[in-house]
């Protein structure tokens, strides 16, 4: 909105021409989203505590987590609001991909919001029943997948890009629709599973978003895409502004979510951010790259699957506790050490994902 207003003034005052540059608006989106979270978080923390939207910690988890009982949760409302407001301010709202991403943010965030509300206010430990939660996620992801599959402006709608190879595309036909649903729903739940200790998930989301922002900008820039021999996707470059807003929001929230956390993002934040990362990967044809840049999320999810399967088949557990970050906590690693080491691995994986641009 502000983008359209300010850019329209460039004919009167030429310096306003700077608003046509995606890089400039991305910087503004980062600062705006960060400022919203940073400045409003104390007020939000107070209101959440006032209305008793606080964390209930299970007794079957690490004993050190019992001290977290009473910490305000559902802070994801602030994160997602900052993203949406920042994008609406500095993004080109005539771009269809912007609206698909905003739909993902709002939709998956709403599912998480219902889940959080049932857990906290209705005293339902399990929240929204799993079958209803997954059904809602699948329906939303399916709608997004169909929109992208039947997108007349996308010549790669049904194709899967293979990393490290020059424009090696696998045409999946109609099967791309369920594949995209799997990617989006899987990403949403993977971030949700990783959100178990202070700052871990939000930090990893910020790292993944920063790497994705670079990939998106290059894919949407004809010159860079041609030079690096990657897919050029017209209109995709505008999502760099979205990535900027998302990165700024994660930084602003991390200020208060870092150990010891003053606020948790809840399922409204983790499901919303995860679904957004998955949708971004599908739109930009970086589904397989998401496995690299979001490697920690993948490993955390696999650890839960292995734990459940092993216990049901053999009656024994592979890990002391799943997801994996709890396993290391129970092995005696202090919580801050687990967080920082996982972040370090996340940064390495993000850098590895960027090598897919040149190693082709």
RODO-794464 format. One line per field, with one value per residue (C-alpha): residue number from 1; residue in one letter; x, y, z. Coordinates in steps of 0.05 Angstrom, whole numbers, plus 5000, padded with zeros to 4 digits. Layout:
N
pos = NUM|... .
code = A|... .
px = X|... .
py = Y|... .
pz = Z|... .
***
This chain:
360
pos = 1|2|3|4|5|6|7|8|9|10|11|12|13|14|15|16|17|18|19|20|21|22|23|24|25|26|27|28|29|30|31|32|33|34|35|36|37|38|39|40|41|42|43|44|45|46|47|48|49|50|51|52|53|54|55|56|57|58|59|60|61|62|63|64|65|66|67|68|69|70|71|72|73|74|75|76|77|78|79|80|81|82|83|84|85|86|87|88|89|90|91|92|93|94|95|96|97|98|99|100|101|102|103|104|105|106|107|108|109|110|111|112|113|114|115|116|117|118|119|120|121|122|123|124|125|126|127|128|129|130|131|132|133|134|135|136|137|138|139|140|141|142|143|144|145|146|147|148|149|150|151|152|153|154|155|156|157|158|159|160|161|162|163|164|165|166|167|168|169|170|171|172|173|174|175|176|177|178|179|180|181|182|183|184|185|186|187|188|189|190|191|192|193|194|195|196|197|198|199|200|201|202|203|204|205|206|207|208|209|210|211|212|213|214|215|216|217|218|219|220|221|222|223|224|225|226|227|228|229|230|231|232|233|234|235|236|237|238|239|240|241|242|243|244|245|246|247|248|249|250|251|252|253|254|255|256|257|258|259|260|261|262|263|264|265|266|267|268|269|270|271|272|273|274|275|276|277|278|279|280|281|282|283|284|285|286|287|288|289|290|291|292|293|294|295|296|297|298|299|300|301|302|303|304|305|306|307|308|309|310|311|312|313|314|315|316|317|318|319|320|321|322|323|324|325|326|327|328|329|330|331|332|333|334|335|336|337|338|339|340|341|342|343|344|345|346|347|348|349|350|351|352|353|354|355|356|357|358|359|360 .
code = X|X|X|X|X|X|X|X|X|X|X|X|X|X|X|X|X|X|X|X|X|X|X|X|X|X|X|X|X|X|X|X|X|X|X|X|X|X|X|X|X|X|X|X|X|X|X|X|X|X|X|X|X|X|X|X|X|X|X|X|X|X|X|X|X|X|X|X|X|X|X|X|X|X|X|X|X|X|X|X|X|X|X|X|X|X|X|X|X|X|X|X|X|X|X|X|X|X|X|X|X|X|X|X|X|X|X|X|X|X|X|X|X|X|X|X|X|X|X|X|X|X|X|X|X|X|X|X|X|X|X|X|X|X|X|X|X|X|X|X|X|X|X|X|X|X|X|X|X|X|X|X|X|X|X|X|X|X|X|X|X|X|X|X|X|X|X|X|X|X|X|X|X|X|X|X|X|X|X|X|X|X|X|X|X|X|X|X|X|X|X|X|X|X|X|X|X|X|X|X|X|X|X|X|X|X|X|X|X|X|X|X|X|X|X|X|X|X|X|X|X|X|X|X|X|X|X|X|X|X|X|X|X|X|X|X|X|X|X|X|X|X|X|X|X|X|X|X|X|X|X|X|X|X|X|X|X|X|X|X|X|X|X|X|X|X|X|X|X|X|X|X|X|X|X|X|X|X|X|X|X|X|X|X|X|X|X|X|X|X|X|X|X|X|X|X|X|X|X|X|X|X|X|X|X|X|X|X|X|X|X|X|X|X|X|X|X|X|X|X|X|X|X|X|X|X|X|X|X|X|X|X|X|X|X|X|X|X|X|X|X|X|X|X|X|X|X|X|X|X|X|X|X|X|X|X|X|X|X|X .
px = 5000|5054|5095|5042|5032|5106|5125|5068|5102|5167|5143|5137|5199|5249|5280|5215|5237|5278|5213|5212|5273|5257|5321|5302|5231|5258|5302|5241|5201|5255|5258|5182|5168|5225|5200|5128|5150|5203|5160|5094|5118|5120|5048|5027|5063|5024|4957|4969|4988|4927|4880|4917|4942|5001|5041|5022|5084|5076|5107|5133|5183|5251|5247|5281|5220|5174|5200|5169|5099|5061|5102|5055|5044|5007|5059|5055|4996|5045|5095|5044|5011|5079|5091|5023|5025|5096|5081|5018|5058|5119|5099|5066|4996|4979|5027|4987|5043|5041|4968|4981|5035|4990|4936|4985|5006|4936|4907|4959|4964|4888|4892|4946|4905|4846|4893|4924|4857|4830|4893|4894|4824|4786|4837|4843|4914|4912|4880|4849|4841|4896|4848|4815|4881|4911|4846|4847|4920|4910|4849|4888|4950|4908|4876|4945|4971|4912|4921|4994|4983|4930|4970|4970|5030|5076|5108|5138|5073|5079|5155|5203|5271|5330|5385|5458|5437|5428|5354|5341|5265|5222|5151|5106|5041|4979|5019|5051|4988|4991|5067|5058|5007|5058|5113|5069|5036|5102|5138|5083|5086|5162|5169|5115|5154|5219|5187|5203|5257|5269|5287|5305|5249|5244|5319|5320|5261|5299|5360|5319|5281|5345|5372|5305|5304|5370|5344|5279|5313|5358|5302|5261|5318|5326|5400|5422|5379|5411|5481|5473|5431|5372|5299|5275|5205|5172|5138|5173|5224|5170|5170|5238|5199|5157|5220|5247|5184|5187|5260|5249|5191|5232|5288|5240|5207|5273|5292|5238|5237|5312|5332|5302|5239|5191|5140|5127|5099|5051|5021|4994|5066|5098|5044|5038|5112|5122|5065|5092|5161|5130|5087|5147|5186|5130|5119|5194|5208|5256|5220|5283|5326|5279|5303|5373|5359|5308|5350|5342|5266|5271|5315|5271|5210|5246|5267|5194|5173|5230|5214|5140|5153|5207|5165|5104|5144|5196|5172|5238|5256|5314|5322|5315|5259|5235|5239|5315|5329|5298|5343|5405|5374|5364|5436|5457|5467|5444|5386|5426|5480|5428|5398|5464|5491|5427|5430|5503|5481|5423|5471|5516|5457|5433|5501|5500|5432|5462|5516|5460|5462|5534|5548|5510 .
py = 5000|5049|5022|5042|5109|5128|5101|5139|5203|5189|5231|5291|5278|5231|5202|5164|5122|5081|5046|5007|4968|4902|4904|4972|4950|4885|4925|4966|4902|4874|4938|4945|4873|4875|4940|4916|4854|4888|4947|4911|4847|4875|4898|4831|4792|4832|4821|4746|4739|4780|4734|4671|4650|4616|4553|4488|4443|4367|4328|4274|4322|4346|4368|4434|4453|4456|4526|4548|4539|4604|4635|4671|4634|4645|4699|4674|4721|4778|4746|4732|4800|4834|4794|4809|4884|4892|4857|4897|4961|4947|4891|4897|4874|4865|4805|4740|4703|4754|4736|4661|4670|4714|4660|4609|4653|4668|4599|4556|4608|4603|4527|4536|4589|4542|4488|4535|4562|4492|4473|4534|4561|4496|4458|4406|4379|4352|4413|4405|4331|4306|4284|4352|4389|4348|4352|4428|4431|4385|4424|4489|4460|4427|4494|4526|4467|4471|4546|4536|4476|4511|4576|4595|4640|4586|4540|4497|4486|4410|4405|4388|4422|4377|4414|4413|4401|4452|4460|4386|4384|4324|4331|4301|4315|4316|4279|4346|4367|4314|4324|4398|4382|4335|4389|4444|4402|4367|4434|4461|4402|4397|4467|4452|4391|4431|4486|4455|4497|4572|4605|4540|4539|4614|4620|4563|4593|4659|4624|4585|4648|4687|4632|4626|4701|4698|4640|4675|4740|4704|4662|4725|4764|4748|4768|4730|4669|4667|4674|4620|4577|4570|4573|4643|4651|4717|4753|4710|4764|4803|4747|4773|4828|4774|4737|4803|4814|4742|4749|4815|4785|4725|4771|4816|4756|4722|4781|4759|4684|4673|4634|4643|4658|4712|4688|4627|4629|4570|4529|4592|4612|4545|4518|4586|4595|4522|4524|4589|4559|4499|4543|4586|4524|4500|4568|4577|4505|4495|4436|4392|4451|4458|4389|4419|4488|4459|4398|4406|4406|4343|4307|4328|4299|4234|4226|4228|4178|4130|4135|4119|4062|4031|4033|4003|3946|3930|3964|4001|4073|4095|4163|4183|4228|4255|4304|4300|4365|4334|4273|4317|4354|4289|4270|4329|4384|4452|4481|4540|4492|4451|4514|4545|4479|4467|4539|4527|4465|4505|4559|4507|4475|4543|4557|4488|4504|4566|4523|4493|4558|4549|4474|4455 .
pz = 5000|5020|4962|4912|4945|4948|4880|4848|4871|4833|4774|4821|4862|4829|4893|4904|4845|4895|4917|4852|4874|4908|4950|4979|4997|5026|5073|5093|5104|5150|5192|5195|5216|5267|5296|5303|5341|5382|5404|5414|5446|5518|5512|5480|5535|5587|5554|5544|5617|5637|5599|5623|5555|5587|5576|5610|5614|5612|5670|5623|5591|5616|5689|5673|5631|5691|5705|5639|5666|5664|5607|5558|5493|5427|5410|5339|5331|5336|5288|5234|5242|5233|5169|5140|5157|5131|5066|5055|5067|5023|4975|4907|4925|4851|4851|4856|4892|4948|4960|4958|5011|5054|5048|5074|5132|5153|5139|5175|5231|5241|5248|5300|5336|5344|5369|5420|5444|5457|5495|5539|5549|5542|5584|5529|5533|5462|5432|5363|5348|5302|5247|5245|5247|5190|5150|5155|5135|5076|5051|5055|5023|4968|4951|4945|4904|4856|4848|4830|4785|4744|4741|4667|4675|4702|4650|4706|4744|4745|4745|4801|4799|4817|4857|4833|4760|4704|4695|4705|4711|4727|4700|4753|4717|4762|4816|4831|4867|4923|4925|4938|4993|5025|5023|5053|5107|5123|5132|5176|5224|5222|5249|5301|5326|5330|5372|5439|5471|5476|5410|5373|5321|5310|5300|5250|5213|5208|5180|5129|5109|5097|5052|5015|5006|4967|4925|4910|4890|4841|4811|4800|4768|4694|4692|4754|4735|4666|4694|4747|4700|4747|4731|4717|4747|4727|4785|4838|4855|4893|4945|4967|5002|5036|5058|5086|5127|5153|5171|5207|5245|5268|5293|5331|5364|5379|5423|5472|5456|5467|5530|5580|5539|5560|5509|5465|5395|5404|5348|5316|5303|5288|5242|5208|5196|5175|5126|5098|5087|5052|5007|4990|4969|4924|4891|4877|4856|4915|4946|4948|4970|5029|5052|5057|5085|5133|5150|5225|5217|5176|5226|5284|5248|5230|5303|5324|5270|5288|5362|5352|5303|5346|5409|5375|5342|5395|5457|5461|5448|5404|5437|5509|5485|5418|5383|5380|5418|5481|5473|5480|5538|5575|5559|5600|5548|5576|5537|5510|5484|5446|5416|5392|5364|5325|5299|5277|5238|5210|5185|5153|5118|5094|5064|5032|5001|4969|4936|4893|4854|4831|4834|4771 .
***
